[in-house]
Amino acid sequence: MGPSRGPEFAERIIRLMPNNYKRLALINTGQYEFERYRGYARRMVERFGLRYEKIEGPAALLKKMIHGPWDDEFIVVPPDQTTRFEDFFPATS
């Protein structure tokens, strides 16, 4: 039988999951109960050692994401395509 995979091992794996993240940002669009989710976000920040940030954001971008149009504010990636770094920073002339 292999080594024990107890709670300490699970905690170590959980802490590695957000390893490349530095912050958790909660965007307040006014479209949901912000305070309800803020407590959860704060608990995750403490658990994973992240910086908490509240961002005020208009609901317009969220509505566009759902209903369109997907203009230059979005990067549309067709199915079975890979997102590339260059997609976010197109070459300018």
N, C-alpha and C positions, 0 to 999 in steps of 0.2 A: 504494500500500500504506500502511496506517495505521501509527501509532507502535508500537514494539516492546512486547510484553507479556511481558517476560522475568521472571526470578526476583525482581527487586526489586518489580515490580508485583504479582506473586503474594503476596509477603510482606506488602506493604502491605494488600492485600485481606484476607488471613488475620488480620492484626492488628485490622482494623476489625470483623470478625465478632462478637466478644464485647464490643463497645464499651460496652454498657450494663450489663455484669456487673462486679461488684466482687470476688466471691469464688467459689471452687469448694469446695463442701462435699461431703465423702465421708461417707456415713452408714454406720456400722458396726452392722449388725443381727445379726452373728454367723452369718449364713446363707451367707457366701461367704468366700473367702480374702482377707481385708482387705489384708494386706501385699502381695499380688500386684498389687492395683490402686492402692495408695498411691504406688508409684513412678511409675506413669503419671500419676496426678493431680498429683504434684509437678512432673513435666516440663511438663504443660499450664499449671500455675500460673506457672512460670518463663517459658514461651514467651509467654503472654498478659498477664503482669504482674498477675495476680490474687492475692488473699489465700487461702491454704489454710486450711481448717477441717475438723477431724474431729468428727463428731457421733455420740455414742452413741445408738442408737435401737433400741427393741424391734422385733422382727419382727412383732408383732401387727398394726400398722397396714398393713404390707406384705401380710400374709395377708388382712386385711379388704379391701384394695384388689383383690386377685385373686378372692377367694371371696365377698365380701360379709359381712354386710349393709352397704350404703352408707348409713349413717346421717348424723347432723349433722356428722360429721368430714369429710364429702366434699361436694363440689359436683358434682352430676350434671347434665351438659349434654346434652340430647337431640341426635340427629343433625341437622345443618343449622341449628343454633342458634348464636348468638354468645355467647361468655362476656363478661359485663359486669363492671365494677368493683363494682357493687352486689351482684353474686352473692357476693362475698367478704365484704362488710360489710352484711348485711341491716339494714334499718331496725328499730330497737327502739322499743317503745311507752313 
